[in-house]
Amino acid sequence: MFHVTEKVVLGMAGIRVLSSFIEMTGAILMLYFGTAAKALQVNAALALVGPVVLVSVTFLGVLGVADEMSWGKIVWIVLGVGCILYGAKG
């Protein structure tokens, strides 16, 4: 089905699959508890998962292409992720 030649890509996809399982579990827990207060608590816990996944996947991706990129471009990527996290902080 899929032929992955780079372990970095496999790691990136694995983290995203794990993230989707965590998100799905959160949605099921919201339905199970059935109240807005509990759903809000579950949502708050899930809000921690997103940034961790973003940083982890980006780190693996940069690690995978580090030998092909200049340090300047890597710095721009890191700054971009930092801006996303800062902007989403609320």
SELOKOL-196436 format. One line per field, with one value per residue (C-alpha): z, x, y. Coordinates in Angstrom, 1 decimal, always signed. Layout:
c3 = (Z	...)
c1 = (X	...)
c2 = (Y	...)
// end
This chain:
c3 = (+0.0	+1.1	+0.6	+3.0	+2.4	+5.1	+8.8	+9.6	+7.5	+9.3	+12.6	+11.5	+10.3	+13.5	+15.7	+13.7	+13.9	+17.7	+17.8	+16.0	+18.4	+21.3	+19.7	+18.9	+22.5	+23.7	+21.5	+22.8	+26.4	+25.7	+24.5	+27.4	+30.1	+28.3	+30.0	+28.7	+31.8	+31.4	+27.7	+28.3	+30.7	+28.1	+25.5	+27.8	+28.1	+24.3	+23.8	+25.2	+22.6	+19.5	+20.1	+21.3	+18.1	+16.0	+17.5	+17.5	+13.8	+12.8	+14.7	+13.0	+9.6	+10.1	+11.4	+8.2	+5.9	+7.9	+5.7	+2.6	+4.0	+5.0	+8.7	+7.7	+6.4	+9.4	+11.6	+9.6	+10.1	+13.9	+14.0	+12.0	+14.4	+17.3	+15.7	+15.3	+18.9	+20.1	+18.0	+19.1	+22.8	+23.0)
c1 = (+0.0	+2.6	+6.3	+8.2	+11.9	+12.7	+12.4	+11.8	+8.6	+7.5	+8.1	+6.2	+3.2	+3.3	+3.1	+0.1	-1.7	-1.1	-2.4	-5.6	-6.2	-5.8	-8.3	-10.8	-10.6	-11.2	-14.3	-15.6	-15.0	-17.0	-19.9	-19.6	-19.6	-22.4	-22.1	-20.6	-18.5	-16.8	-16.4	-14.7	-12.3	-11.5	-11.0	-8.6	-6.5	-6.6	-5.4	-2.0	-1.7	-1.8	+1.2	+3.3	+2.4	+3.2	+6.6	+7.4	+6.5	+8.2	+11.4	+11.5	+10.9	+13.7	+15.9	+15.2	+16.1	+18.8	+21.6	+19.8	+18.9	+20.9	+20.9	+19.1	+16.1	+16.0	+16.0	+13.0	+11.1	+11.8	+10.7	+7.6	+6.6	+7.3	+5.0	+2.2	+2.5	+2.6	-0.4	-2.4	-1.6	-4.7)
c2 = (+0.0	+2.6	+2.3	+4.5	+4.7	+7.2	+6.4	+10.1	+10.0	+6.9	+8.6	+11.7	+9.7	+7.6	+10.7	+12.0	+8.6	+8.6	+12.1	+11.1	+8.2	+10.7	+13.1	+10.3	+9.1	+12.7	+12.9	+9.6	+10.8	+13.9	+11.9	+9.5	+12.2	+14.1	+17.4	+20.7	+21.1	+17.7	+18.1	+21.4	+19.7	+17.0	+19.7	+21.6	+18.4	+17.9	+21.5	+20.4	+17.6	+19.8	+21.9	+18.9	+17.1	+20.1	+20.6	+16.9	+16.4	+19.6	+18.6	+15.2	+16.8	+19.3	+16.6	+14.6	+17.4	+19.2	+18.0	+19.3	+22.8	+25.8	+26.9	+30.1	+28.1	+25.9	+29.0	+30.4	+27.1	+27.2	+30.9	+30.0	+27.3	+29.7	+32.3	+29.7	+28.7	+32.3	+33.2	+30.2	+30.9	+33.2)
// end
